[in-house]
């Protein structure tokens, strides 16, 4: 069985500890940092399945770090979830434009946060399982598609 890994980036050490403990209680490895300046290198080294990112932190905010993660070849495909106290509609819209897969408001139910990651992982695994079938259907349609149209 493959063990999933999340990387949690938040300037609140209390939230880091609580989030990490919750994920680990479900058998999901948690890597944490409260230093957004070091986060890109940690993500590149650890290659987590998901990144949970606070939006507003000192030194570098979540938007800046998200941009850096998406532009770096080593981390571009890692799904990112924002967890934030911001209730700004502009922030939510900006996160969608950046390719963030979820935008969760603080205070967050820790169980809800874990559930969201597990949900996204389930969807990812379903897509992965169906990928060979979709590729075969596309090959079939390319070869026979016009002959079978009604």
Secondary structure in CASP SS format (residue, H / E / C, confidence):
PFRMAT SS
TARGET T0000
AUTHOR 0000-0000-0000
METHOD secondary structure of the structure
MODEL  1
X C 1.00
X C 1.00
X C 1.00
X C 1.00
X E 1.00
X E 1.00
X E 1.00
X E 1.00
X E 1.00
X C 1.00
X C 1.00
X C 1.00
X H 1.00
X H 1.00
X H 1.00
X H 1.00
X H 1.00
X H 1.00
X H 1.00
X H 1.00
X H 1.00
X H 1.00
X H 1.00
X H 1.00
X H 1.00
X C 1.00
X C 1.00
X C 1.00
X E 1.00
X E 1.00
X E 1.00
X E 1.00
X E 1.00
X C 1.00
X C 1.00
X C 1.00
X C 1.00
X C 1.00
X H 1.00
X H 1.00
X H 1.00
X H 1.00
X H 1.00
X H 1.00
X H 1.00
X H 1.00
X C 1.00
X C 1.00
X C 1.00
X E 1.00
X E 1.00
X E 1.00
X E 1.00
X E 1.00
X C 1.00
X C 1.00
X C 1.00
X C 1.00
X C 1.00
X C 1.00
X C 1.00
X H 1.00
X H 1.00
X H 1.00
X H 1.00
X H 1.00
X H 1.00
X H 1.00
X H 1.00
X H 1.00
X H 1.00
X C 1.00
X C 1.00
X C 1.00
X C 1.00
X C 1.00
X C 1.00
X C 1.00
X E 1.00
X E 1.00
X E 1.00
X E 1.00
X E 1.00
X E 1.00
X C 1.00
X C 1.00
X C 1.00
X C 1.00
X H 1.00
X H 1.00
X H 1.00
X H 1.00
X H 1.00
X H 1.00
X H 1.00
X H 1.00
X H 1.00
X C 1.00
X C 1.00
X C 1.00
X C 1.00
X E 1.00
X E 1.00
X E 1.00
X E 1.00
X C 1.00
X C 1.00
X C 1.00
X C 1.00
X H 1.00
X H 1.00
X H 1.00
X H 1.00
X H 1.00
X H 1.00
X H 1.00
X H 1.00
X H 1.00
X H 1.00
X H 1.00
X H 1.00
X H 1.00
X H 1.00
X H 1.00
X H 1.00
X H 1.00
X H 1.00
X H 1.00
X H 1.00
X H 1.00
X H 1.00
X H 1.00
X H 1.00
X H 1.00
X H 1.00
X H 1.00
X H 1.00
X H 1.00
X H 1.00
X H 1.00
X H 1.00
X H 1.00
X H 1.00
X H 1.00
X H 1.00
X H 1.00
X H 1.00
X H 1.00
X C 1.00
X C 1.00
END
